[in-house]
């Protein structure tokens, strides 16, 4: 088998069926891939929802397993360990793949023989609607990702996001999979950056990471993801992840990251002023707060 799609799920009973439906109707056909759903200690009725869905969708290869160690990195590694495909695709439990998602992944693999890792576009699906205070710079916190209009190589240390990323399994295993010291969400604490570290390890091996906008998912953004509390958790989680990642390299790398974050905070103030002068003052503070929260996470506050 060429492709395994791994979906890690935590309390997304309301959305997991939509994610699975989008894969069940792929233009590539059900024989082109397998799907592994990893339940990461869900306390809702995710297991029941999958059981009902599976009973109504008897074709294809959809497997449901569990991982009791909390955190997306643990769950993704567990899914990867049982995957039969030569390639691993990671998709979120509240994402909906476009109909030609798998077809375009397979096409990318065929046309880029040197590729070992790549990712695609993520379009936010705001429920009920995009808030007026949302800007391009803050939308990355809720998964918005559109690196380039056409397929290309990532440059300047850029990389795919975890909710739409594909990695060759042998390379994934060579670098040890996701770093569980960067687990993602554990309870109310987030320590992010696991995807960044994974791709940085691939880059360190001398490989090129690609972006292909035709490999696209729509990612649900609920009202609860638009609160200041949620935004703080995500932004500070980015900072905590960078604190862990850079400290593991050296104290100098960590110090340089602090300097970088202070510079980005200053840039966010300039951007905020620009929005205010353009008549969009509501977008000013969210941009600045994003960088404040990320810096707080980085310095361990």
N, C-alpha and C positions, 0 to 999 in steps of 0.2 A: 504494500500500500504506500502511496506517495504522500498523502496529507492526513494529519490528525489535527482536529480542532479541539482545543481544551477551553472549557468554560468553567471558571471557578465561581461558585455561587454562595452568597451569604444573605439570607433573608430577602430574596427577590422573587417571592412566589407570585407577585402581581405582574412580573415582567418576563419571567423565564420562558413562558410559553411562546411569547412573541419572538424571542431570540431563537428558539428551536424551530418555530414555524418558518422563519426566514431561511434557515438552513435546509429544512425539509423540501423547500420548493426551489432549490438552486438549479440554474440552467445546466450546470455540469452533470447533474444526475446524482443519485444517492450512492452509486457505486464508486464515485470519485474520491470519497473521503470518509473518515469516521469522526464521530463527535464523542468526547468524554466530558461529562458533567461532574465536577468535583464539589460536593456539598461540604462547606467549611464551617460546620457546627451551626447550621441554620436553626433558629428557634421558631420559625413560622412553619407553614405547611408546604414548604418547597418540595419535600419528598413525595407528598401526596399529589401535588400538582404534576410532577414529572410522571408518577405512576399512571395517572389518568391520561396524560398526554401520550405516553408510550403505548398505552392500550389502544389508542385511537390512531396511532401512526406506526404501523407494524413493519414498514419497509425501512431500509437503511440500517446504519450501524450506530446506535446511540446507547452509550453505556453510562450508568450512574454509579459513582463511587463516593466514599467519604474520606475526609482528612480532618482529624480532631485537633491537630496543632493549628492554633488560630493565626491567620495571616495569609495574604494572597501568595506570597512566595512559597510557603509550605504547600499550599493547595496546587499551585502551578507545577511545582516539582513532582508532586504525587501524580498528577495527570500525565506529565511527560514520561514518567517512569513506566506507565502501562501502555503508552501510545505505541501503535504499530507502524506509524508513518515515518517516512524518511525526513519529513518536514513537520514542524510544530507550529500551529497557528493559535495564538491566544486572543480570545474575544471575551468581552464582558457579558455578564448575565442580564444586563439591561440594555444591551445593544441589539440592533436589528441590521443584519447584513443585507446589502442590495442583492437583487436576484442573480447577478453575474459575479458575485463575490468570489466564490471558489474557482469559477472559470478564469477570472483574471489573475488569481494567485497562481494557478497552474500555468497560465500563459507567461507570467513573469518568470517563473522557474525555468521554463523552456527557452525563453529568449535571453535570459541573463545567466549563462552557464557558470559565471564566476561568482554569482550571488550566494551568500551564506546567511544573510539576514536582510529583511526589508520590512517596510510597513506602509500603511495607507492612510487615507483621509478619514477623519472623524467629524461628523456633523452633529451638533447638539440638537436634540429634539426637546425643546422647552415645553413643560407642562405646568400651567396652561399656555404661557407665552413668554417670550424673552423680556426680561425687565428693562426698563428704560435706562437704568444705571449701568447695565452691562456694556463693556467695551471689549475690543479685540484682545487687549492686554490681560484682562481679567478672565475672559472666557476660557483660557487654557486651564483654569482651575476646575472647570466643569467638563473638560474633555475636548474642547474645540481644537482641531488640529488640521491645518491645511498648509503644508510646507511649500508647495509649488504647483503651478497649473498643469505641468506635464511631468512625466516620469523622469527621474534624475537621481544622482548620487547625493546623499546628505553631505553637507560641508560644515566646517567650523565647529565640529563637535556636536552637531545636531543628531537626533536619533528619533526613532518611532516611539509612540506612546504604547503603554502596556495593553490597552484595550483593542489594539489592532496591529499586531506585530507577528512576524513569521520568521522562524529561525530553523536552519538545518539541524536535525537532531544530533548528529555526531559532533558538530561544533558546540552545540548546547551542552552536551555531556562533557566535552573536553574542558570547558571553562567552569564546569560544576553547577550549571543551572543558575537559578536565582539565589542570591545571597540572602539567607534567612535572618541575617542581622538587620536586613531592611525588609521587614515582613509586610509592609503596607499597613492596613488597619488591624489593630488588636484592641478590642474594647473601644474606648473613646480616644485612644492614642493612635496617631498615625506616624509612621516612620517610612517615608517614601523614597523614591529614587532607585528602586530595584531594577527597573527597565534600563535606566541610564547606565547603571554600573554594568549590567549584562552586555550592552552594546559597546561600552567603552572597552571591555575585555576583548570583544570581537575585533574592534578597531586595533587594539594593541597587538593582535596576531597578524596584522597587515591586510585585513580584509576591508572591502568597501561595503557600506550600508546604503541601501537604495530606498527611494520613496516612489510610490506609484499611486496617484490619486484615483485611479480606476478601481483600486481595492478599497472599498468604501463601506463604512457602517454608520448608522444613525444611533446616537447615544442619548438615552433618556436623561433629562435633567428635571427632576421633580422640584416642587416648591421647597421642600426641606433642604435641597442642595443650594438654595439661593438665600440662606440666612447668613448673618455675620458669624454665627457659631460654626457653621459648616465651612465657610470660607477660611476661617482661622485655622480649623483643624487641617484642611488641605495645605494651606500656605505654610503653616508652621511645620507640617509634616515633611514638606519639601526641604525646609531648612534642617530639620532633624536628620533626614536622610543624608544630606550633604555634610553635616557634621560628622556622622559615622563614617561615610565614605572617604572624606578627605583626611580625617584623623588616622584612618588605617593606612594612608599613604605616608604622611609625615606631618609634623607640626607646621612646617612651612606651607604645605598645601592647604591646611586648614586656615592659616593666617591670610593667605592669598584669597581664599574664598570669602572671608569676612570683609576684606577690602573690596572685592567684587560686589558683594551684597550691599555695602554702604554706597558704592557708586550707583548701583541700580536703584537704590532708594532715592538718591538725588535725582536720577533721571525720571523717576516716577513723579516727583514733585513738579518737574518741568512739564511733563505730559499732562498732569492734572491741571496746571495753570492754563495750558493750551486748550484743554477741553472747556474750562470755565470761560475763557475769552471767546471761544466759538459758540457760546450759548448753551453748553451742556454741563452745567456745574454738578449735576447729579452723578456724573462719571468720574469726578475728581477724586473724592475720598476713597472709593473702592480700589483704585489703582495704587494710591499711596499706602492704604492699609494692607494690601497684598504684600508689598515689600517690607513693611514694618513687621508683619506676622512671620514672614519667611526669615527675616533677620533674627527675630526672637527665637525661632526654632533652632537656627544655626548656632546661636550662642548659649543654647540650653535653658532658655527661659520658658 
